[in-house]
Amino acid sequence: AFFTSDGQVSLRNRRGQERVTLGAKLDLRDPELFLIKGQTLSDSRLVGLSKSGQLTNVFFDGSVDMTDIGIVDPEAYFAQFKGHQILLEGKEVHVSGPEVNYTYTSKTPLDRSLKTFDMGPHFVLGIQHREGRELWLLNASGNIRTGFPVTGDLGMTIRDLDLDGKLDLIVADREGYVYNYALD
């Protein structure tokens, strides 16, 4: 999928030729679509969120299905990870899928960004509050991991930075500091 300068989506093959002509004009909130693999190509689709808050499914035959899911916040953010839909809207994060389902409500509005980290059978979410210069990690139950929030407001990643077999959360802040938090 390629995003054009006018905000549309073009589905092309690996040679750059248009593969599928879409049956509807897309008005996506973010230039981001998530692949949902089906058993066959006809069962697979790309999914995103429209500016009007509709869940937008783009099928590889060119058809587009838009479903109203009740989003009214123009700053809402949508993601798809490991078969789960993740919606950040205002102070709430909603996660729904085959294994993980919860709603987390923050005391303060959350930034329009979140990161998903694969942590074995489940995943954790990294969410930020830049105004407060802090971030949280939410576990698969929707609870804040012990030791959080921590300082940091620009990006984040989880890696075994020093190759000791233990994961580290690396995050920066707008003052130019880089923090390395041990997670184990």
N, C-alpha and C positions, 0 to 999 in steps of 0.2 A: 504494500500500500504506500502510495506517495501522496503527500499533501501539496496542493497547488497554492499559488500565491493568493487566490481568491477564497481559500479556506475549504475547497472541495477535496475529494479523495479520488485518486485514480488507481485502479488495480492493474498492475502491469506484470508481464512475465520477466524472466531474468535477462532478456535482451532489450528491455525497455519499451516493448510494444504493448499497447493497451490490450489487456487480457479480457476484461469485463467492463461493460458499460453499465453504470448504476442506474436503477430505475427511478431514483428520487435524488433530489439535491440534499446534501447533508449540510447541516449548520452546527458543527461540533463545538463544544465548549473549549476543548483543548485539542491540539494537534496530536492526538494519541488514541490509538485503537488497540485493543487487546485481543489476541487470538484465542479462540475456544476451539480446541480440536475435537472433532466428532469421530465416529467410526469410519466415515467416508468423507470425501471432500464436500459432498452435498449436505452433510450433517455439521460441517465446520462453519465458523463465522467469525467476523470481527465485531467487537462490541465497544461502544463508547457512550458518552453522554452529550446530548444536544444542548444548545444554549437555552432552550426552553425547558430543560430538565427531563427530557424523555430519554429512556434507555434506547439506544440505537443499535440494531443488529444489521450488519451488512453481510449478506450471503454471497457465496462465490458464483452464483448464477446471475448476480446483478440486482437481486431483489433486496429491498430495505424494509425492515419492520421497526416501527417506533412505538414504544409503550410508555404511557404516562406512569411514573412511579412516585408521584407526589412530591417532587423536589421543587421548592420555591426559591431557595437561596441562590442568587446568581453567582456566588462564590463557592458553591459546592464542588467537590472534587470526587471523581470516580476512578476506581482501579479494579483490576481483576488479577487474582493470584491464586494459583493452585486450585482452580475451580471455585473460588470464593469471590463474591462481590464485596467490595469495600467502598463505603461512601462516607466522606467527611463533609459534614454540613454544620456550620456554626461551631457549637461547643460539643457536637456529638460525632462519634465514629460508629458506624453500623457495619458489622461483618456478618455475612450470611453465606453458607455453603454446606457441602456435604459433611464436614467434620467440625467446623468452627462456626459458632453463632453467638454474637453478643452485641450489646450496645454499651459504649463507654461515653460518659458525660464528663467533660472537663469543667472546672470552675471558671475558666477564661476561654474566650474564643481561640480556636486553633488556626494555625496558618494553613494555607491551601496546599500543603505539601505533606506527603507521608512517604515512608520507605517501607518496603516489605523485605524481610530477611528470612531465608529458609533455615530453620533450626531443627532439621531432622524430620520427624513425622508431622510436625506443625510448623507454624511460622510466627514471628513476632512483628509487630508494627512499630516503627519509629515515628513519633509525631513531635512537632515543634511548636513553640510559642516564642516567636522572635522578639516580641515586645518585652517579654520577661526573660529573654536570653536563656531559655532552658528547653530541654527535651525529655521525653519519656519513651520507654519501651513498654509495650503492652504484650502480655503473654497470650496464649491461645484461649484463656478463659476471660480475657478482657480486663485483667487486673494489671496494675502498674508493677513492673518488676522491682524487687527489693533494691534500695539504693537510688531510686529515681524520684524526682527529676534531677538531672545533672546540668551543668553549665554547657552551653553551646547553642548557636543559632544559625549556623551556615553548614548545610549538608551533613551527611553522616554515612558511615560505612561500618560494617562488622567484618573483621578479618583476624586471622592469627598472625598479627604483625611481626612478632619476634620468633615465630615458628616453634613455640614451646608447647603446642597442643591445646592452648587455651585461647578462647576468642576475646578480642578487644573491640570496643566501640571507639572509633576515631571520629572526632567532630571538631569543627573550627568555630570561631566566633568572629564577629565583625571588627573586633579590635586587633585581629591578626594572630590570636593564640590558637594553637592546635592542642586538643585534649585527647588523651588515650586512657580510656576507662577499662579495667579488666572486668569481664563479664562472668567468669567462673569463680 
